[in-house]
Amino acid sequence: MTTQVSEQERYVNTNDPTLLLVKGFVSGDGEKSESSKKEDRDNSNYKYIMKLSLAIVKTIEKHGIAKMRCVGSSSVNNAIAAYINAKGELIKQGKNVILDASYKNISFKDNDRPIRSTLVTVELEDDSVQVTREQDAESE
């Protein structure tokens, strides 16, 4: 039995509980939409960014690290906006969050149309967790 791997799964380890897949612009129903009214899209996007911010906070609280994968500029914009909101909440909790970003160019097909884009990985880590890990490594 052969299982097919989707294009998204080729670039993402879906078994990673710290990984958040970031969407670009979203309409009211959460699906991508180019034809939405600008006000509706902005409102839906704002709600999505707030939900993503909450997911970042919860993931960092639970695991000490959160990773976001973005394909396309609108998803990178959403990730950065969500990071800024999450950082404010985490600072209130006494956590200092470090952002580290990397990218690689990718190619895949979407509806038989070749797509070239950039996969951006954003990692956020609680600074206190990182210091503890460094201290553990030094003590070994």
VEXDREN-137432 format. One record per atom (N, C-alpha, C): residue number from 1; residue in one letter; chain; atom name; x negated, y, z. Coordinates in steps of 0.001 Angstrom, whole numbers, plus 500000, padded with zeros to 6 digits. Layout:
! VEXDREN-137432
+-----+--------+--------+-------+--------+--------+--------+
| num | residu | chaine | atome |     xx |     yy |     zz |
+-----+--------+--------+-------+--------+--------+--------+
| NUM |      a |      A |    CA |      X |      Y |      Z |
...
+-----+--------+--------+-------+--------+--------+--------+
This chain:
! VEXDREN-137432
+-----+--------+--------+-------+--------+--------+--------+
| num | residu | chaine | atome |     xx |     yy |     zz |
+-----+--------+--------+-------+--------+--------+--------+
|   1 |      m |      A |     N | 499157 | 498828 | 500000 |
|   1 |      m |      A |    CA | 500000 | 500000 | 500000 |
|   1 |      m |      A |     C | 499110 | 501238 | 500000 |
|   2 |      t |      A |     N | 499309 | 502120 | 499046 |
|   2 |      t |      A |    CA | 498516 | 503335 | 498933 |
|   2 |      t |      A |     C | 499343 | 504516 | 499415 |
|   3 |      t |      A |     N | 498766 | 505300 | 500309 |
|   3 |      t |      A |    CA | 499463 | 506497 | 500763 |
|   3 |      t |      A |     C | 498846 | 507695 | 500071 |
|   4 |      q |      A |     N | 499706 | 508595 | 499627 |
|   4 |      q |      A |    CA | 499212 | 509783 | 498961 |
|   4 |      q |      A |     C | 498987 | 510877 | 499987 |
|   5 |      v |      A |     N | 497908 | 511588 | 499811 |
|   5 |      v |      A |    CA | 497555 | 512673 | 500706 |
|   5 |      v |      A |     C | 497916 | 513979 | 500016 |
|   6 |      s |      A |     N | 498676 | 514823 | 500710 |
|   6 |      s |      A |    CA | 499046 | 516111 | 500124 |
|   6 |      s |      A |     C | 497814 | 517000 | 500029 |
|   7 |      e |      A |     N | 497922 | 518019 | 499204 |
|   7 |      e |      A |    CA | 496806 | 518955 | 499041 |
|   7 |      e |      A |     C | 496475 | 519630 | 500362 |
|   8 |      q |      A |     N | 497492 | 519975 | 501128 |
|   8 |      q |      A |    CA | 497253 | 520633 | 502399 |
|   8 |      q |      A |     C | 496501 | 519707 | 503352 |
|   9 |      e |      A |     N | 496889 | 518435 | 503396 |
|   9 |      e |      A |    CA | 496256 | 517491 | 504315 |
|   9 |      e |      A |     C | 494794 | 517239 | 503970 |
|  10 |      r |      A |     N | 494412 | 517462 | 502713 |
|  10 |      r |      A |    CA | 493007 | 517284 | 502349 |
|  10 |      r |      A |     C | 492117 | 518289 | 503059 |
|  11 |      y |      A |     N | 492659 | 519444 | 503390 |
|  11 |      y |      A |    CA | 491867 | 520508 | 503999 |
|  11 |      y |      A |     C | 492114 | 520659 | 505489 |
|  12 |      v |      A |     N | 493034 | 519871 | 506037 |
|  12 |      v |      A |    CA | 493439 | 520057 | 507420 |
|  12 |      v |      A |     C | 493476 | 518727 | 508147 |
|  13 |      n |      A |     N | 492917 | 518697 | 509340 |
|  13 |      n |      A |    CA | 493033 | 517534 | 510207 |
|  13 |      n |      A |     C | 494322 | 517704 | 511003 |
|  14 |      t |      A |     N | 495389 | 517061 | 510566 |
|  14 |      t |      A |    CA | 496694 | 517256 | 511207 |
|  14 |      t |      A |     C | 496779 | 516592 | 512575 |
|  15 |      n |      A |     N | 495795 | 515813 | 512971 |
|  15 |      n |      A |    CA | 495793 | 515184 | 514290 |
|  15 |      n |      A |     C | 495175 | 516078 | 515354 |
|  16 |      d |      A |     N | 494726 | 517260 | 514985 |
|  16 |      d |      A |    CA | 494080 | 518179 | 515915 |
|  16 |      d |      A |     C | 495151 | 519012 | 516624 |
|  17 |      p |      A |     N | 495346 | 518830 | 517945 |
|  17 |      p |      A |    CA | 496401 | 519571 | 518638 |
|  17 |      p |      A |     C | 496102 | 521061 | 518780 |
|  18 |      t |      A |     N | 494884 | 521480 | 518488 |
|  18 |      t |      A |    CA | 494525 | 522891 | 518606 |
|  18 |      t |      A |     C | 494666 | 523639 | 517284 |
|  19 |      l |      A |     N | 495074 | 522938 | 516226 |
|  19 |      l |      A |    CA | 495130 | 523535 | 514895 |
|  19 |      l |      A |     C | 496511 | 524079 | 514581 |
|  20 |      l |      A |     N | 496554 | 525344 | 514198 |
|  20 |      l |      A |    CA | 497792 | 526005 | 513795 |
|  20 |      l |      A |     C | 497671 | 526367 | 512321 |
|  21 |      l |      A |     N | 498638 | 525943 | 511507 |
|  21 |      l |      A |    CA | 498640 | 526267 | 510086 |
|  21 |      l |      A |     C | 499428 | 527557 | 509897 |
|  22 |      v |      A |     N | 498802 | 528561 | 509333 |
|  22 |      v |      A |    CA | 499399 | 529890 | 509237 |
|  22 |      v |      A |     C | 500020 | 530098 | 507862 |
|  23 |      k |      A |     N | 501266 | 530548 | 507848 |
|  23 |      k |      A |    CA | 501969 | 530860 | 506604 |
|  23 |      k |      A |     C | 501694 | 532310 | 506219 |
|  24 |      g |      A |     N | 501967 | 532596 | 504949 |
|  24 |      g |      A |    CA | 501899 | 533972 | 504472 |
|  24 |      g |      A |     C | 503217 | 534663 | 504777 |
|  25 |      f |      A |     N | 503662 | 535547 | 503890 |
|  25 |      f |      A |    CA | 504937 | 536229 | 504095 |
|  25 |      f |      A |     C | 506051 | 535215 | 504189 |
|  26 |      v |      A |     N | 506973 | 535424 | 505120 |
|  26 |      v |      A |    CA | 508094 | 534516 | 505286 |
|  26 |      v |      A |     C | 509400 | 535284 | 505228 |
|  27 |      s |      A |     N | 510429 | 534612 | 504710 |
|  27 |      s |      A |    CA | 511775 | 535204 | 504700 |
|  27 |      s |      A |     C | 512493 | 534769 | 505963 |
|  28 |      g |      A |     N | 513747 | 535131 | 506096 |
|  28 |      g |      A |    CA | 514516 | 534834 | 507309 |
|  28 |      g |      A |     C | 514620 | 533367 | 507625 |
|  29 |      d |      A |     N | 514583 | 532479 | 506620 |
|  29 |      d |      A |    CA | 514718 | 531052 | 506883 |
|  29 |      d |      A |     C | 513373 | 530355 | 507023 |
|  30 |      g |      A |     N | 512266 | 531142 | 507046 |
|  30 |      g |      A |    CA | 510945 | 530563 | 507239 |
|  30 |      g |      A |     C | 510277 | 530101 | 505973 |
|  31 |      e |      A |     N | 510947 | 530226 | 504838 |
|  31 |      e |      A |    CA | 510360 | 529816 | 503570 |
|  31 |      e |      A |     C | 509754 | 531015 | 502872 |
|  32 |      k |      A |     N | 508750 | 530770 | 502047 |
|  32 |      k |      A |    CA | 508150 | 531844 | 501280 |
|  32 |      k |      A |     C | 509193 | 532418 | 500331 |
|  33 |      s |      A |     N | 509197 | 533723 | 500190 |
|  33 |      s |      A |    CA | 510156 | 534347 | 499298 |
|  33 |      s |      A |     C | 509587 | 535633 | 498745 |
|  34 |      e |      A |     N | 509586 | 535736 | 497449 |
|  34 |      e |      A |    CA | 509118 | 536947 | 496802 |
|  34 |      e |      A |     C | 510275 | 537917 | 496587 |
|  35 |      s |      A |     N | 511509 | 537430 | 496614 |
|  35 |      s |      A |    CA | 512651 | 538255 | 496250 |
|  35 |      s |      A |     C | 513381 | 538847 | 497450 |
|  36 |      s |      A |     N | 512908 | 538595 | 498662 |
|  36 |      s |      A |    CA | 513579 | 539125 | 499848 |
|  36 |      s |      A |     C | 513488 | 540645 | 499860 |
|  37 |      k |      A |     N | 514493 | 541268 | 500482 |
|  37 |      k |      A |    CA | 514406 | 542708 | 500674 |
|  37 |      k |      A |     C | 513226 | 542988 | 501590 |
|  38 |      k |      A |     N | 512552 | 544098 | 501332 |
|  38 |      k |      A |    CA | 511355 | 544416 | 502094 |
|  38 |      k |      A |     C | 511631 | 544477 | 503601 |
|  39 |      e |      A |     N | 512745 | 545090 | 504007 |
|  39 |      e |      A |    CA | 513052 | 545214 | 505442 |
|  39 |      e |      A |     C | 513273 | 543843 | 506075 |
|  40 |      d |      A |     N | 514007 | 542973 | 505374 |
|  40 |      d |      A |    CA | 514255 | 541628 | 505889 |
|  40 |      d |      A |     C | 512958 | 540850 | 506015 |
|  41 |      r |      A |     N | 512117 | 540963 | 504994 |
|  41 |      r |      A |    CA | 510851 | 540246 | 505002 |
|  41 |      r |      A |     C | 509951 | 540757 | 506117 |
|  42 |      d |      A |     N | 509892 | 542091 | 506299 |
|  42 |      d |      A |    CA | 509063 | 542657 | 507361 |
|  42 |      d |      A |     C | 509544 | 542206 | 508728 |
|  43 |      n |      A |     N | 510861 | 542190 | 508945 |
|  43 |      n |      A |    CA | 511423 | 541760 | 510222 |
|  43 |      n |      A |     C | 511133 | 540278 | 510468 |
|  44 |      s |      A |     N | 511332 | 539448 | 509442 |
|  44 |      s |      A |    CA | 511055 | 538019 | 509573 |
|  44 |      s |      A |     C | 509579 | 537773 | 509810 |
|  45 |      n |      A |     N | 508740 | 538530 | 509119 |
|  45 |      n |      A |    CA | 507300 | 538378 | 509283 |
|  45 |      n |      A |     C | 506886 | 538773 | 510700 |
|  46 |      y |      A |     N | 507479 | 539835 | 511227 |
|  46 |      y |      A |    CA | 507191 | 540264 | 512591 |
|  46 |      y |      A |     C | 507550 | 539153 | 513576 |
|  47 |      k |      A |     N | 508732 | 538555 | 513407 |
|  47 |      k |      A |    CA | 509151 | 537465 | 514292 |
|  47 |      k |      A |     C | 508196 | 536282 | 514179 |
|  48 |      y |      A |     N | 507752 | 535983 | 512948 |
|  48 |      y |      A |    CA | 506817 | 534875 | 512741 |
|  48 |      y |      A |     C | 505497 | 535158 | 513456 |
|  49 |      i |      A |     N | 505003 | 536379 | 513339 |
|  49 |      i |      A |    CA | 503743 | 536750 | 513991 |
|  49 |      i |      A |     C | 503874 | 536629 | 515514 |
|  50 |      m |      A |     N | 505017 | 537023 | 516057 |
|  50 |      m |      A |    CA | 505229 | 536902 | 517502 |
|  50 |      m |      A |     C | 505244 | 535435 | 517930 |
|  51 |      k |      A |     N | 505902 | 534575 | 517133 |
|  51 |      k |      A |    CA | 505918 | 533134 | 517439 |
|  51 |      k |      A |     C | 504513 | 532545 | 517348 |
|  52 |      l |      A |     N | 503763 | 532972 | 516341 |
|  52 |      l |      A |    CA | 502388 | 532490 | 516181 |
|  52 |      l |      A |     C | 501529 | 532964 | 517350 |
|  53 |      s |      A |     N | 501729 | 534201 | 517797 |
|  53 |      s |      A |    CA | 500998 | 534718 | 518961 |
|  53 |      s |      A |     C | 501263 | 533861 | 520191 |
|  54 |      l |      A |     N | 502528 | 533512 | 520406 |
|  54 |      l |      A |    CA | 502891 | 532669 | 521545 |
|  54 |      l |      A |     C | 502243 | 531292 | 521422 |
|  55 |      a |      A |     N | 502230 | 530744 | 520206 |
|  55 |      a |      A |    CA | 501597 | 529434 | 519990 |
|  55 |      a |      A |     C | 500106 | 529499 | 520293 |
|  56 |      i |      A |     N | 499464 | 530599 | 519918 |
|  56 |      i |      A |    CA | 498031 | 530773 | 520213 |
|  56 |      i |      A |     C | 497817 | 530788 | 521723 |
|  57 |      v |      A |     N | 498611 | 531581 | 522432 |
|  57 |      v |      A |    CA | 498481 | 531687 | 523891 |
|  57 |      v |      A |     C | 498665 | 530321 | 524541 |
|  58 |      k |      A |     N | 499724 | 529610 | 524165 |
|  58 |      k |      A |    CA | 500011 | 528294 | 524762 |
|  58 |      k |      A |     C | 498897 | 527292 | 524449 |
|  59 |      t |      A |     N | 498376 | 527319 | 523229 |
|  59 |      t |      A |    CA | 497318 | 526380 | 522837 |
|  59 |      t |      A |     C | 496038 | 526673 | 523615 |
|  60 |      i |      A |     N | 495700 | 527940 | 523768 |
|  60 |      i |      A |    CA | 494486 | 528290 | 524526 |
|  60 |      i |      A |     C | 494675 | 527957 | 526002 |
|  61 |      e |      A |     N | 495866 | 528184 | 526542 |
|  61 |      e |      A |    CA | 496116 | 527828 | 527945 |
|  61 |      e |      A |     C | 495937 | 526324 | 528160 |
|  62 |      k |      A |     N | 496387 | 525533 | 527210 |
|  62 |      k |      A |    CA | 496345 | 524073 | 527358 |
|  62 |      k |      A |     C | 494975 | 523483 | 527015 |
|  63 |      h |      A |     N | 494344 | 523968 | 525919 |
|  63 |      h |      A |    CA | 493124 | 523336 | 525425 |
|  63 |      h |      A |     C | 491869 | 524210 | 525518 |
|  64 |      g |      A |     N | 492031 | 525495 | 525822 |
|  64 |      g |      A |    CA | 490880 | 526394 | 525889 |
|  64 |      g |      A |     C | 490422 | 526893 | 524533 |
|  65 |      i |      A |     N | 491044 | 526408 | 523457 |
|  65 |      i |      A |    CA | 490664 | 526805 | 522103 |
|  65 |      i |      A |     C | 491888 | 526689 | 521199 |
|  66 |      a |      A |     N | 491966 | 527565 | 520209 |
|  66 |      a |      A |    CA | 493006 | 527483 | 519179 |
|  66 |      a |      A |     C | 492338 | 527743 | 517843 |
|  67 |      k |      A |     N | 492720 | 526975 | 516835 |
|  67 |      k |      A |    CA | 492186 | 527159 | 515482 |
|  67 |      k |      A |     C | 493343 | 527475 | 514555 |
|  68 |      m |      A |     N | 493115 | 528391 | 513628 |
|  68 |      m |      A |    CA | 494140 | 528717 | 512645 |
|  68 |      m |      A |     C | 493561 | 528498 | 511260 |
|  69 |      r |      A |     N | 494327 | 527865 | 510389 |
|  69 |      r |      A |    CA | 493938 | 527671 | 508993 |
|  69 |      r |      A |     C | 494848 | 528505 | 508117 |
|  70 |      c |      A |     N | 494266 | 529279 | 507237 |
|  70 |      c |      A |    CA | 495002 | 530202 | 506378 |
|  70 |      c |      A |     C | 494563 | 530013 | 504937 |
|  71 |      v |      A |     N | 495527 | 529991 | 504024 |
|  71 |      v |      A |    CA | 495224 | 529997 | 502599 |
|  71 |      v |      A |     C | 495937 | 531202 | 502014 |
|  72 |      g |      A |     N | 495168 | 532147 | 501497 |
|  72 |      g |      A |    CA | 495737 | 533353 | 500916 |
|  72 |      g |      A |     C | 495660 | 534536 | 501863 |
|  73 |      s |      A |     N | 495662 | 535707 | 501280 |
|  73 |      s |      A |    CA | 495456 | 536920 | 502072 |
|  73 |      s |      A |     C | 496600 | 537217 | 503033 |
|  74 |      s |      A |     N | 497842 | 536934 | 502662 |
|  74 |      s |      A |    CA | 498948 | 537251 | 503567 |
|  74 |      s |      A |     C | 498908 | 536376 | 504817 |
|  75 |      s |      A |     N | 498466 | 535142 | 504686 |
|  75 |      s |      A |    CA | 498372 | 534293 | 505881 |
|  75 |      s |      A |     C | 497203 | 534730 | 506769 |
|  76 |      v |      A |     N | 496130 | 535229 | 506169 |
|  76 |      v |      A |    CA | 495014 | 535762 | 506968 |
|  76 |      v |      A |     C | 495488 | 537000 | 507731 |
|  77 |      n |      A |     N | 496253 | 537876 | 507061 |
|  77 |      n |      A |    CA | 496809 | 539055 | 507737 |
|  77 |      n |      A |     C | 497678 | 538641 | 508918 |
|  78 |      n |      A |     N | 498526 | 537639 | 508730 |
|  78 |      n |      A |    CA | 499376 | 537158 | 509815 |
|  78 |      n |      A |     C | 498546 | 536599 | 510964 |
|  79 |      a |      A |     N | 497498 | 535871 | 510635 |
|  79 |      a |      A |    CA | 496643 | 535279 | 511669 |
|  79 |      a |      A |     C | 495959 | 536365 | 512504 |
|  80 |      i |      A |     N | 495461 | 537399 | 511852 |
|  80 |      i |      A |    CA | 494772 | 538471 | 512579 |
|  80 |      i |      A |     C | 495763 | 539251 | 513439 |
|  81 |      a |      A |     N | 496947 | 539539 | 512900 |
|  81 |      a |      A |    CA | 497965 | 540244 | 513687 |
|  81 |      a |      A |     C | 498367 | 539413 | 514904 |
|  82 |      a |      A |     N | 498548 | 538116 | 514719 |
|  82 |      a |      A |    CA | 498907 | 537238 | 515834 |
|  82 |      a |      A |     C | 497776 | 537158 | 516860 |
|  83 |      y |      A |     N | 496536 | 537125 | 516388 |
|  83 |      y |      A |    CA | 495378 | 537109 | 517287 |
|  83 |      y |      A |     C | 495368 | 538356 | 518170 |
|  84 |      i |      A |     N | 495606 | 539516 | 517558 |
|  84 |      i |      A |    CA | 495583 | 540774 | 518314 |
|  84 |      i |      A |     C | 496653 | 540745 | 519403 |
|  85 |      n |      A |     N | 497857 | 540291 | 519064 |
|  85 |      n |      A |    CA | 498928 | 540199 | 520068 |
|  85 |      n |      A |     C | 498592 | 539182 | 521149 |
|  86 |      a |      A |     N | 498085 | 538024 | 520752 |
|  86 |      a |      A |    CA | 497742 | 536971 | 521721 |
|  86 |      a |      A |     C | 496612 | 537427 | 522640 |
|  87 |      k |      A |     N | 495643 | 538129 | 522081 |
|  87 |      k |      A |    CA | 494505 | 538595 | 522890 |
|  87 |      k |      A |     C | 494988 | 539518 | 524004 |
|  88 |      g |      A |     N | 495944 | 540408 | 523696 |
|  88 |      g |      A |    CA | 496484 | 541290 | 524723 |
|  88 |      g |      A |     C | 497120 | 540517 | 525864 |
|  89 |      e |      A |     N | 497881 | 539477 | 525541 |
|  89 |      e |      A |    CA | 498516 | 538656 | 526570 |
|  89 |      e |      A |     C | 497473 | 537873 | 527366 |
|  90 |      l |      A |     N | 496477 | 537332 | 526681 |
|  90 |      l |      A |    CA | 495450 | 536543 | 527370 |
|  90 |      l |      A |     C | 494576 | 537413 | 528271 |
|  91 |      i |      A |     N | 494345 | 538660 | 527873 |
|  91 |      i |      A |    CA | 493580 | 539582 | 528720 |
|  91 |      i |      A |     C | 494337 | 539833 | 530024 |
|  92 |      k |      A |     N | 495669 | 539946 | 529944 |
|  92 |      k |      A |    CA | 496480 | 540109 | 531155 |
|  92 |      k |      A |     C | 496306 | 538930 | 532102 |
|  93 |      q |      A |     N | 496009 | 537739 | 531540 |
|  93 |      q |      A |    CA | 495800 | 536534 | 532346 |
|  93 |      q |      A |     C | 494345 | 536397 | 532793 |
|  94 |      g |      A |     N | 493507 | 537375 | 532437 |
|  94 |      g |      A |    CA | 492110 | 537343 | 532836 |
|  94 |      g |      A |     C | 491230 | 536501 | 531926 |
|  95 |      k |      A |     N | 491701 | 536238 | 530719 |
|  95 |      k |      A |    CA | 490926 | 535436 | 529765 |
|  95 |      k |      A |     C | 490372 | 536338 | 528679 |
|  96 |      n |      A |     N | 489122 | 536156 | 528359 |
|  96 |      n |      A |    CA | 488480 | 536894 | 527280 |
|  96 |      n |      A |     C | 488355 | 535953 | 526089 |
|  97 |      v |      A |     N | 488980 | 536315 | 524972 |
|  97 |      v |      A |    CA | 489029 | 535430 | 523814 |
|  97 |      v |      A |     C | 488018 | 535883 | 522768 |
|  98 |      i |      A |     N | 487253 | 534925 | 522277 |
|  98 |      i |      A |    CA | 486260 | 535171 | 521234 |
|  98 |      i |      A |     C | 486821 | 534672 | 519910 |
|  99 |      l |      A |     N | 486695 | 535491 | 518871 |
|  99 |      l |      A |    CA | 487161 | 535106 | 517536 |
|  99 |      l |      A |     C | 485954 | 534776 | 516668 |
| 100 |      d |      A |     N | 486028 | 533656 | 515975 |
| 100 |      d |      A |    CA | 484996 | 533251 | 515027 |
| 100 |      d |      A |     C | 485696 | 532817 | 513749 |
| 101 |      a |      A |     N | 485334 | 533416 | 512628 |
| 101 |      a |      A |    CA | 486007 | 533107 | 511362 |
| 101 |      a |      A |     C | 485004 | 532588 | 510337 |
| 102 |      s |      A |     N | 485474 | 531689 | 509480 |
| 102 |      s |      A |    CA | 484662 | 531181 | 508377 |
| 102 |      s |      A |     C | 485578 | 530951 | 507192 |
| 103 |      y |      A |     N | 485005 | 530782 | 506002 |
| 103 |      y |      A |    CA | 485833 | 530551 | 504820 |
| 103 |      y |      A |     C | 485120 | 529638 | 503843 |
| 104 |      k |      A |     N | 485914 | 529055 | 502945 |
| 104 |      k |      A |    CA | 485369 | 528313 | 501817 |
| 104 |      k |      A |     C | 486361 | 528397 | 500672 |
| 105 |      n |      A |     N | 485866 | 528400 | 499466 |
| 105 |      n |      A |    CA | 486715 | 528441 | 498284 |
| 105 |      n |      A |     C | 487260 | 527052 | 498011 |
| 106 |      i |      A |     N | 488542 | 526976 | 497672 |
| 106 |      i |      A |    CA | 489181 | 525700 | 497401 |
| 106 |      i |      A |     C | 489952 | 525780 | 496088 |
| 107 |      s |      A |     N | 490192 | 524636 | 495501 |
| 107 |      s |      A |    CA | 491011 | 524533 | 494298 |
| 107 |      s |      A |     C | 491972 | 523363 | 494473 |
| 108 |      f |      A |     N | 493209 | 523557 | 494069 |
| 108 |      f |      A |    CA | 494197 | 522486 | 494108 |
| 108 |      f |      A |     C | 495301 | 522813 | 493118 |
| 109 |      k |      A |     N | 496233 | 521906 | 492949 |
| 109 |      k |      A |    CA | 497349 | 522119 | 492029 |
| 109 |      k |      A |     C | 498631 | 522299 | 492823 |
| 110 |      d |      A |     N | 499423 | 523280 | 492408 |
| 110 |      d |      A |    CA | 500728 | 523529 | 492988 |
| 110 |      d |      A |     C | 501726 | 523508 | 491844 |
| 111 |      n |      A |     N | 502603 | 522491 | 491862 |
| 111 |      n |      A |    CA | 503546 | 522301 | 490743 |
| 111 |      n |      A |     C | 502807 | 522237 | 489409 |
| 112 |      d |      A |     N | 501739 | 521461 | 489387 |
| 112 |      d |      A |    CA | 500908 | 521256 | 488195 |
| 112 |      d |      A |     C | 500220 | 522527 | 487706 |
| 113 |      r |      A |     N | 500210 | 523558 | 488510 |
| 113 |      r |      A |    CA | 499524 | 524794 | 488165 |
| 113 |      r |      A |     C | 498248 | 524882 | 489008 |
| 114 |      p |      A |     N | 497083 | 525043 | 488375 |
| 114 |      p |      A |    CA | 495854 | 525112 | 489163 |
| 114 |      p |      A |     C | 495808 | 526381 | 490024 |
| 115 |      i |      A |     N | 495413 | 526210 | 491263 |
| 115 |      i |      A |    CA | 495323 | 527312 | 492208 |
| 115 |      i |      A |     C | 493882 | 527382 | 492715 |
| 116 |      r |      A |     N | 493333 | 528562 | 492715 |
| 116 |      r |      A |    CA | 492028 | 528805 | 493339 |
| 116 |      r |      A |     C | 492275 | 529798 | 494453 |
| 117 |      s |      A |     N | 491833 | 529474 | 495616 |
| 117 |      s |      A |    CA | 492085 | 530338 | 496752 |
| 117 |      s |      A |     C | 490952 | 530191 | 497753 |
| 118 |      t |      A |     N | 491106 | 530867 | 498856 |
| 118 |      t |      A |    CA | 490120 | 530812 | 499922 |
| 118 |      t |      A |     C | 490785 | 530258 | 501170 |
| 119 |      l |      A |     N | 490179 | 529251 | 501746 |
| 119 |      l |      A |    CA | 490640 | 528677 | 503004 |
| 119 |      l |      A |     C | 489870 | 529374 | 504119 |
| 120 |      v |      A |     N | 490576 | 530059 | 505000 |
| 120 |      v |      A |    CA | 489950 | 530765 | 506109 |
| 120 |      v |      A |     C | 490273 | 530014 | 507392 |
| 121 |      t |      A |     N | 489266 | 529732 | 508169 |
| 121 |      t |      A |    CA | 489444 | 529092 | 509469 |
| 121 |      t |      A |     C | 489087 | 530108 | 510542 |
| 122 |      v |      A |     N | 490017 | 530345 | 511446 |
| 122 |      v |      A |    CA | 489809 | 531275 | 512546 |
| 122 |      v |      A |     C | 489847 | 530467 | 513825 |
| 123 |      e |      A |     N | 488787 | 530536 | 514607 |
| 123 |      e |      A |    CA | 488744 | 529830 | 515885 |
| 123 |      e |      A |     C | 488750 | 530849 | 517005 |
| 124 |      l |      A |     N | 489603 | 530611 | 517980 |
| 124 |      l |      A |    CA | 489693 | 531467 | 519154 |
| 124 |      l |      A |     C | 489362 | 530608 | 520359 |
| 125 |      e |      A |     N | 488495 | 531106 | 521205 |
| 125 |      e |      A |    CA | 488112 | 530315 | 522368 |
| 125 |      e |      A |     C | 488082 | 531201 | 523592 |
| 126 |      d |      A |     N | 488591 | 530676 | 524682 |
| 126 |      d |      A |    CA | 488532 | 531368 | 525962 |
| 126 |      d |      A |     C | 487063 | 531435 | 526366 |
| 127 |      d |      A |     N | 486564 | 532646 | 526589 |
| 127 |      d |      A |    CA | 485155 | 532867 | 526904 |
| 127 |      d |      A |     C | 484727 | 532102 | 528150 |
| 128 |      s |      A |     N | 485596 | 531992 | 529140 |
| 128 |      s |      A |    CA | 485236 | 531279 | 530368 |
| 128 |      s |      A |     C | 485057 | 529791 | 530104 |
| 129 |      v |      A |     N | 485825 | 529228 | 529174 |
| 129 |      v |      A |    CA | 485671 | 527815 | 528813 |
| 129 |      v |      A |     C | 484329 | 527611 | 528128 |
| 130 |      q |      A |     N | 483946 | 528548 | 527250 |
| 130 |      q |      A |    CA | 482682 | 528438 | 526535 |
| 130 |      q |      A |     C | 481510 | 528503 | 527512 |
| 131 |      v |      A |     N | 481558 | 529410 | 528488 |
| 131 |      v |      A |    CA | 480486 | 529532 | 529479 |
| 131 |      v |      A |     C | 480365 | 528246 | 530272 |
| 132 |      t |      A |     N | 481500 | 527656 | 530666 |
| 132 |      t |      A |    CA | 481491 | 526397 | 531407 |
| 132 |      t |      A |     C | 480856 | 525286 | 530574 |
| 133 |      r |      A |     N | 481184 | 525216 | 529297 |
| 133 |      r |      A |    CA | 480595 | 524197 | 528433 |
| 133 |      r |      A |     C | 479089 | 524378 | 528316 |
| 134 |      e |      A |     N | 478634 | 525633 | 528199 |
| 134 |      e |      A |    CA | 477197 | 525896 | 528102 |
| 134 |      e |      A |     C | 476496 | 525497 | 529401 |
| 135 |      q |      A |     N | 477111 | 525770 | 530546 |
| 135 |      q |      A |    CA | 476525 | 525403 | 531830 |
| 135 |      q |      A |     C | 476452 | 523882 | 531971 |
| 136 |      d |      A |     N | 477494 | 523173 | 531515 |
| 136 |      d |      A |    CA | 477485 | 521712 | 531563 |
| 136 |      d |      A |     C | 476374 | 521149 | 530690 |
| 137 |      a |      A |     N | 476163 | 521746 | 529527 |
| 137 |      a |      A |    CA | 475115 | 521273 | 528611 |
| 137 |      a |      A |     C | 473726 | 521516 | 529221 |
| 138 |      e |      A |     N | 473547 | 522628 | 529913 |
| 138 |      e |      A |    CA | 472248 | 522926 | 530536 |
| 138 |      e |      A |     C | 471953 | 521998 | 531701 |
| 139 |      s |      A |     N | 472993 | 521578 | 532417 |
| 139 |      s |      A |    CA | 472793 | 520747 | 533599 |
| 139 |      s |      A |     C | 472491 | 519289 | 533233 |
| 140 |      e |      A |     N | 472762 | 518900 | 531978 |
| 140 |      e |      A |    CA | 472519 | 517509 | 531571 |
| 140 |      e |      A |     C | 471115 | 517267 | 531196 |
+-----+--------+--------+-------+--------+--------+--------+
